[in-house]
Amino acid sequence: MNDEDSGVKRDETASDKREGDGSYAPPTESDRPPSVDEPIAGKPQTTASSKISTLMTEVLDIENLKRALAQVKRNKGAPGIDGMTVDELSAHLKANWPRIRAQLVAGSYQPKPVRRVEIPKPDGRKRLLGIPTVVDRFIQQAVAQVVQRHWEPHFHPNSYGFRPGRNAHQAMRHAQATIRQGYGWVVDIDLEAFFDRVNHDRLMVRVRQHVVAPDVLKLINRFLKGGVHVDGKCHATTQGVPQGGPLSPVLANVVLDELDWALERQGHRFARYADDCNIFVKSKRAGERLMQNVTRYLRDSLRLTVNAQKSAVDRPRNRKFLGFTVSKGDARIKVAPKAIEKLKDTIRELTRRTRGHRLIDIVQELKTALTGWKAYFGIAEVLSPLREIDKWVRRRLRCYAWKQWGSAGYRELRKRGVTVREAWNTSKSAHGPWRLSKTPALSLALPAKLFRQMGLPELARAKAA
């Protein structure tokens, strides 16, 4: 297939004669998907026939519904605009499922608008979430499981996000292996407000490639057009896939699968997890040309916008991918600096000296936070930053304990085996708790072994076999 068919050009290096010259041909009108009728929020379309498709039968299969209900309960989450909680869902379905099922079969089911929630981002901006009602989440989950099953064999193998048997660790290891093969530059693509800007027409045309069922497609379209509830008013949704619903991840993969195969046709090396995409090339010049071509392709073909401020062509060690980066030279996996700083903010909050909790309670809270963090970042191969955090956490805990002991500091040190002289010098020191937390006396009284016995995990310590 020629370059114009895919819209994305392959990178060029001096040593690779197969790579193109970076030219780009925009898609023609014949390449663009036909328009799909999009009813506005609150205006359900009726169907002349109540004939149920095979895919809708799969959606309403009892085993599929049981899986969907169990997943919604596991995910928990906040109520939608009707205030119903996840705990109330089972009883509601027991009383109302025959009516809801009849509406789904007849094609008359109308989802409720999602509840708008704004989540602050580190850069000061806000991530917009749309929280469906728990009933809509249950139905979305049932639909998502069927759509996922029919689309899964067709997704690109380099797509790792929100797919069964795939995860962020695999994506990072794939990126590491590619870098070690000599692809020393990365085109780091950041899509601006991706979930808010997905084009509904293109999405529905793409979905129906492997979901050939008018009733299921219409239901998906209604979820997209269900509207959003903001400040007591319902607003129509004409674009975007609301983050917060079970359908969003699989629909996001459907949208970006088109980019994956365009990159594949031109022989590019890449790893994608949801809307985080890293493309690896062998030279900066090739990366800059590829960035221009991918930006144009996403804009003209997929109608998505690349965030120019957050996207870049750079060495992989200078960029982060899924919270990780790599070391210089041998490309060992490291925790990205921003992830380290975010963890330290959490630790600072939990170990504030004014909290007034027992030391053992603070350690248990830290155990919960650090165990989850380690479960994700435990694949890191560069451990020196993690060893420093382990030492820093212990110093903060010693500082916390010393502050709590107050005037009883001398007696507490003596009870823990500190000599009279060391205990006296430490207790009479003019230095504050933070300086004293580094003294030999406190290290002896509260050693690392004691914190391990209390259950505090060490980030740099290998997991038990």
Sequence and secondary structure as in RCSB ss.txt:
>XXXX:A:sequence
MNDEDSGVKRDETASDKREGDGSYAPPTESDRPPSVDEPIAGKPQTTASSKISTLMTEVLDIENLKRALAQVKRN
KGAPGIDGMTVDELSAHLKANWPRIRAQLVAGSYQPKPVRRVEIPKPDGRKRLLGIPTVVDRFIQQAVAQVVQRH
WEPHFHPNSYGFRPGRNAHQAMRHAQATIRQGYGWVVDIDLEAFFDRVNHDRLMVRVRQHVVAPDVLKLINRFLK
GGVHVDGKCHATTQGVPQGGPLSPVLANVVLDELDWALERQGHRFARYADDCNIFVKSKRAGERLMQNVTRYLRD
SLRLTVNAQKSAVDRPRNRKFLGFTVSKGDARIKVAPKAIEKLKDTIRELTRRTRGHRLIDIVQELKTALTGWKA
YFGIAEVLSPLREIDKWVRRRLRCYAWKQWGSAGYRELRKRGVTVREAWNTSKSAHGPWRLSKTPALSLALPAKL
FRQMGLPELARAKAA
>XXXX:A:secstr
  HHHHS     BTTBTTS         GGGS        TT     S     HHHHHHT HHHHHHHHHHHHHH
     TT   GGGHHHHHHHHHHHHHHHHHHT      EEEEEEE TTS EEEEEE  HHHHHHHHHHHHHHHHH
HGGGS TTB TT TT  HHHHHHHHHHHHHTT  EEEEEEBTTHHHH  HHHHHHHHTTT   HHHHHHHHHHHT
S EEETTEEE   S   BTSTHHHHHHHHHHHHHHHHHHHTT EEEEETTEEEEEES HHHHHHHHHHHHHHHHH
TS   B TTT EEE GGGS BTTEEE TTT  EEE HHHHHHHHHHHHHHT TTS   HHHHHHHHHHHHHHHHH
HHTT S  HHHHHHHHHHHHHHHHHHHHHHGGGHHHHHHHTT  HHHHHHHHT  S HHHHTTSHHHHHHS HHH
HHHTT   TTS    
